[in-house]
Amino acid sequence: MTKGQIEAKISEAISKFEIEQMGRGPDKIRTIIFQDLIIVRLTGFLSTSEKSLAQNKEGVELIKKVRTALFENAQELLIETIKSVIDVEIISTYSDVSTKTGEKIIVIVADRDIEEDLKNDAK
């Protein structure tokens, strides 16, 4: 598979993961592989209720706490989701949401330089 194909498959798998584990999928998702990092940017993932809650500081804090807890609880499944697409070991995962922009960023750190592996495989 090419880098673009892997990125597209990861986006598809993460979108499915978001629907199944977080209750709602994103309107748009983009994955970028950069060396040993897999960066996933989701937009339009907040529910109508979350958008309403985000109107004040307490609501924003609640959304962040709930989303963080959901992500932490499903972290092993996320790792398995990534590994089903690309054969890498995952060192760590990070996630944050912006209630202002309706974006979520997921960063996954792999055990090796994926781009380098793809270049070597192409030779």
WORADA-V612050 format. One record per residue. N is the residue number from 1. RES is the residue in three letters. SS is DSSP state (helix for helix, strand for strand, loop for the rest). OMEGA is omega in whole degrees, 0 to 359 (999 if undefined). D_CENTER is the distance of its C-alpha to the mean C-alpha in Angstrom with 2 decimals. Layout:
# WORADA-V612050
N/RES/SS/OMEGA/D_CENTER
N/RES/SS/OMEGA/D_CENTER
This chain:
# WORADA-V612050
1/MET/loop/176/20.36
2/THR/loop/178/19.85
3/LYS/helix/179/16.97
4/GLY/helix/179/16.35
5/GLN/helix/178/16.56
6/ILE/helix/179/14.07
7/GLU/helix/179/11.51
8/ALA/helix/179/12.49
9/LYS/helix/177/12.33
10/ILE/helix/177/8.81
11/SER/helix/180/7.96
12/GLU/helix/181/10.49
13/ALA/helix/179/9.42
14/ILE/helix/178/5.90
15/SER/helix/177/8.17
16/LYS/helix/177/10.72
17/PHE/helix/180/8.91
18/GLU/helix/180/8.27
19/ILE/helix/185/11.92
20/GLU/helix/187/13.31
21/GLN/helix/184/11.95
22/MET/helix/175/11.44
23/GLY/loop/181/14.27
24/ARG/loop/177/13.11
25/GLY/loop/181/11.00
26/PRO/loop/172/10.35
27/ASP/loop/183/13.37
28/LYS/strand/179/11.72
29/ILE/strand/179/8.63
30/ARG/strand/179/9.06
31/THR/strand/177/8.09
32/ILE/strand/173/10.58
33/ILE/strand/178/12.05
34/PHE/strand/183/14.39
35/GLN/loop/181/16.67
36/ASP/loop/181/14.97
37/LEU/strand/169/11.60
38/ILE/strand/183/8.53
39/ILE/strand/182/7.04
40/VAL/strand/179/4.55
41/ARG/strand/180/6.56
42/LEU/strand/175/7.13
43/THR/strand/178/10.78
44/GLY/loop/183/13.18
45/PHE/loop/181/11.32
46/LEU/loop/176/14.11
47/SER/loop/177/16.95
48/THR/helix/178/20.51
49/SER/helix/179/21.37
50/GLU/helix/177/18.61
51/LYS/helix/178/19.77
52/SER/helix/178/23.25
53/LEU/helix/185/22.47
54/ALA/loop/181/20.92
55/GLN/loop/178/24.46
56/ASN/loop/186/25.55
57/LYS/helix/181/24.57
58/GLU/helix/179/24.75
59/GLY/helix/178/22.48
60/VAL/helix/180/19.81
61/GLU/helix/179/20.14
62/LEU/helix/179/20.03
63/ILE/helix/181/16.82
64/LYS/helix/179/15.13
65/LYS/helix/182/16.83
66/VAL/helix/181/15.99
67/ARG/helix/177/12.25
68/THR/helix/180/12.28
69/ALA/helix/179/14.57
70/LEU/helix/180/12.67
71/PHE/helix/180/9.54
72/GLU/helix/181/12.24
73/ASN/helix/183/14.15
74/ALA/loop/186/11.64
75/GLN/helix/180/10.42
76/GLU/helix/178/12.92
77/LEU/helix/177/11.90
78/LEU/helix/180/8.27
79/ILE/helix/178/10.30
80/GLU/helix/178/12.73
81/THR/helix/179/10.47
82/ILE/helix/182/9.60
83/LYS/helix/177/13.29
84/SER/helix/180/14.53
85/VAL/helix/184/13.58
86/ILE/loop/184/14.60
87/ASP/loop/175/17.08
88/VAL/loop/171/15.90
89/GLU/loop/181/16.06
90/ILE/strand/179/13.19
91/ILE/strand/180/14.75
92/SER/strand/177/12.25
93/THR/strand/180/8.80
94/TYR/strand/179/8.46
95/SER/strand/173/7.10
96/ASP/strand/179/9.43
97/VAL/strand/173/10.57
98/SER/strand/178/13.53
99/THR/loop/177/16.00
100/LYS/loop/183/18.13
101/THR/loop/183/16.02
102/GLY/loop/180/13.83
103/GLU/strand/173/10.68
104/LYS/strand/177/7.47
105/ILE/strand/173/6.05
106/ILE/strand/176/3.77
107/VAL/strand/180/6.55
108/ILE/strand/180/7.80
109/VAL/strand/180/11.58
110/ALA/strand/183/13.61
111/ASP/loop/181/17.32
112/ARG/loop/180/18.61
113/ASP/loop/183/18.53
114/ILE/helix/179/16.90
115/GLU/helix/179/18.54
116/GLU/helix/177/21.84
117/ASP/helix/180/21.64
118/LEU/helix/177/21.18
119/LYS/helix/180/24.14
120/ASN/helix/179/26.22
121/ASP/helix/182/25.53
122/ALA/helix/182/26.69
123/LYS/loop/999/29.97
